[in-house]
């Protein structure tokens, strides 16, 4: 009975991690919300000119 109770609490923890992974992927799919695009060197170059 003891071994059956151990894997039970570990199940919900694994699910939470999977959810976080999906959210991170969604951010990458959105180029408009991507912080990498805002920090592009092209924008800096235009401002310098």
C-alpha positions in Angstrom: 0.0 0.0 0.0 2.9 2.3 0.8 4.4 2.2 -2.7 1.0 3.0 -4.3 0.8 6.3 -2.3 4.3 7.4 -3.4 3.7 7.6 -7.1 0.3 9.4 -6.6 1.7 12.8 -5.5 4.4 12.6 -8.2 1.7 12.4 -10.9 0.3 16.0 -10.4 3.8 17.4 -10.3 4.7 16.0 -13.7 1.5 17.4 -15.1 2.4 20.9 -13.9 5.7 20.8 -15.6 4.1 19.7 -18.9 1.8 22.7 -18.8 4.7 25.1 -18.3 6.4 23.6 -21.4 3.3 24.2 -23.5 3.1 27.9 -22.4 6.7 28.5 -23.3 6.2 27.0 -26.8 3.2 29.3 -27.3 5.4 32.3 -26.6 7.9 31.2 -29.2 5.1 30.8 -31.8 4.1 34.4 -31.2 6.7 36.5 -32.9 4.9 39.7 -32.0 5.2 38.9 -28.2 8.8 37.7 -28.7 11.3 39.9 -26.7 14.0 38.8 -29.1 12.3 40.8 -31.9 12.2 44.0 -29.8 15.9 43.7 -29.1 16.8 43.4 -32.8 20.0 45.1 -34.0 18.1 46.4 -37.1 16.0 48.7 -35.0 19.1 50.1 -33.3 20.9 50.6 -36.6 18.0 52.7 -38.0 17.9 54.9 -34.9 21.7 55.4 -35.1 21.3 56.8 -38.6 
